């Protein structure tokens, strides 16, 4: 199985694969999980930014707020990257099916 087959496709071929993805996974459990991951990561990023700004503005408990905000920000970024990776794997499977 080629890992990066989808990435090597031309723009028009990628659009076809994405349309096929939308048809197959429109209201699936997988798509709901991807949306949930996007929401969690957005909330995590926003809350960590709020904590960092709050600790800088008030200058109280700076270390404790930063010790919470930085891992939360990293976890949110990992969720975003993981979401994209999972979607890319599914798109790659669809592209390989269409190839054969």
C-alpha positions as CSV (number, residue, x, y, z in Angstrom):
1,X,0.0,0.0,0.0
2,X,1.4,3.3,-1.0
3,X,1.3,5.7,1.9
4,X,1.4,9.0,0.0
5,X,-0.6,8.1,-3.1
6,X,-3.3,10.7,-2.4
7,X,-0.6,13.4,-1.9
8,X,0.9,12.7,-5.3
9,X,-2.4,13.1,-7.2
10,X,-3.2,16.1,-9.3
11,X,-5.7,18.7,-8.2
12,X,-8.6,17.4,-10.3
13,X,-8.0,13.8,-9.1
14,X,-7.9,15.0,-5.5
15,X,-11.3,16.7,-6.0
16,X,-12.8,13.4,-7.3
17,X,-11.4,11.6,-4.3
18,X,-12.8,14.2,-1.9
19,X,-16.2,14.0,-3.6
20,X,-16.2,10.3,-3.1
21,X,-15.2,10.8,0.5
22,X,-18.1,13.2,1.0
23,X,-20.5,10.6,-0.5
24,X,-19.3,7.7,1.6
25,X,-18.7,9.5,4.9
26,X,-21.2,12.3,4.9
27,X,-23.1,11.3,8.1
28,X,-20.9,8.5,9.4
29,X,-19.5,7.9,12.8
30,X,-16.0,8.6,11.6
31,X,-17.0,12.1,10.3
32,X,-18.7,12.8,13.7
33,X,-15.5,11.9,15.5
34,X,-13.5,14.2,13.2
35,X,-15.8,17.1,13.9
36,X,-15.6,16.4,17.6
37,X,-11.8,16.4,17.5
38,X,-11.9,19.7,15.7
39,X,-14.2,21.2,18.3
40,X,-12.1,19.9,21.2
41,X,-8.9,21.2,19.6
42,X,-10.4,24.6,18.9
43,X,-11.7,24.9,22.5
44,X,-8.3,23.7,23.8
45,X,-6.4,26.3,21.8
46,X,-8.7,29.1,22.8
47,X,-8.7,28.2,26.4
48,X,-4.9,27.9,26.6
49,X,-4.5,31.3,24.9
50,X,-7.0,32.8,27.4
51,X,-5.0,31.3,30.3
52,X,-1.7,32.7,28.9
53,X,-3.1,36.1,28.3
54,X,-4.9,36.1,31.7
55,X,-1.7,35.1,33.6
56,X,0.3,37.8,31.8
57,X,-2.3,40.6,32.4
58,X,-3.0,39.8,36.1
59,X,0.5,38.7,36.9
60,X,-0.9,36.3,39.5
61,X,-0.2,32.5,39.5
62,X,1.8,32.9,36.3
63,X,3.6,29.6,36.7
64,X,0.6,27.5,37.5
65,X,-1.4,29.0,34.7
66,X,1.4,28.4,32.3
67,X,1.9,24.8,33.5
68,X,-1.8,24.2,32.6
69,X,-1.9,26.2,29.4
70,X,1.2,24.9,27.6
71,X,0.3,21.2,27.8
72,X,-3.3,22.0,26.9
73,X,-2.0,23.9,23.8
74,X,0.2,21.0,22.8
75,X,-2.6,18.5,23.3
76,X,-4.9,20.6,21.1
77,X,-2.3,20.8,18.4
78,X,-1.8,17.0,18.5
79,X,-5.6,16.6,18.2
80,X,-5.6,18.8,15.1
81,X,-2.7,16.9,13.5
82,X,-4.2,13.6,14.4
83,X,-7.5,14.6,12.8
84,X,-5.8,15.6,9.6
85,X,-3.7,12.4,9.6
86,X,-6.8,10.2,10.1
87,X,-8.7,11.9,7.3
88,X,-5.6,11.7,5.0
89,X,-5.5,7.9,5.6
90,X,-9.1,7.5,4.6
91,X,-8.6,9.7,1.5
92,X,-5.6,7.6,0.6
93,X,-7.6,4.4,0.8
94,X,-10.3,5.8,-1.4
95,X,-7.7,7.0,-3.9
96,X,-6.1,3.5,-4.0
97,X,-9.5,1.9,-4.5
98,X,-10.2,4.2,-7.5
99,X,-6.8,3.4,-8.9
100,X,-7.5,-0.3,-9.1
